[in-house]
């Protein structure tokens, strides 16, 4: 039997639908992903995985965060071989997982934490590219997941810079 790996990502929008926390948790369970990357997340949304690596709660952000909130969390049942440094520990996290198919790097990020029209967007984008270049240099497969704050299909998130 040929088993496939399922990787999922979801921006839970800082639990703006906190009244539906049970439903959100149940939906995550139904997805049944081997690796689940949540962005704009909260520790109150606690998934049943062996391992969770997450960014710390930002303490000096322009937008206040609750003590349980963070920007990125990677949930998995695969053993974590190593955690890598990223350009900003509050905005991106990267782990190397020992999977049935070989080691895999998972890079979870919120790109442009204040949106793609904020002055820091291009700086952060360049720093993310540097992270990715360094991670790819080791020759291991890399999966990039997250909230990219860009789109090619709407007028709000679409910008020439995103191209």
HUNOR-V198192 format. One record per backbone hydrogen bond with DSSP energy under -1.0 kcal/mol. NH is the residue of the N-H (numbers start at 1). CO is the residue of the C=O. Records with the same first field share a line. If there is no record, write none. Layout:
NH = CO / CO
This chain:
8 = 35
10 = 37
12 = 39
14 = 40
15 = 12
16 = 13
18 = 15
20 = 17
21 = 18
24 = 20
25 = 21
26 = 22
27 = 23
28 = 24
29 = 25
30 = 26
31 = 27
32 = 28
34 = 6
35 = 6
36 = 75
37 = 8
38 = 73
39 = 10
40 = 71
41 = 70
43 = 68
45 = 42
46 = 44
49 = 47
51 = 76
53 = 74
55 = 72
69 = 66
70 = 41
73 = 38
74 = 53
75 = 36
76 = 51
77 = 34
81 = 96
82 = 96
84 = 94
91 = 88
92 = 88
93 = 108
95 = 106
96 = 82
97 = 104
98 = 79
99 = 102
102 = 99
104 = 97
105 = 141
106 = 95
107 = 143
108 = 93
109 = 145
110 = 91
111 = 147
115 = 112
121 = 118
124 = 120
125 = 121
126 = 122
127 = 123
128 = 124
129 = 125
130 = 126
131 = 127
132 = 128
133 = 129
134 = 130
135 = 131
136 = 132
137 = 133
138 = 135
139 = 136
143 = 105
145 = 107
147 = 109
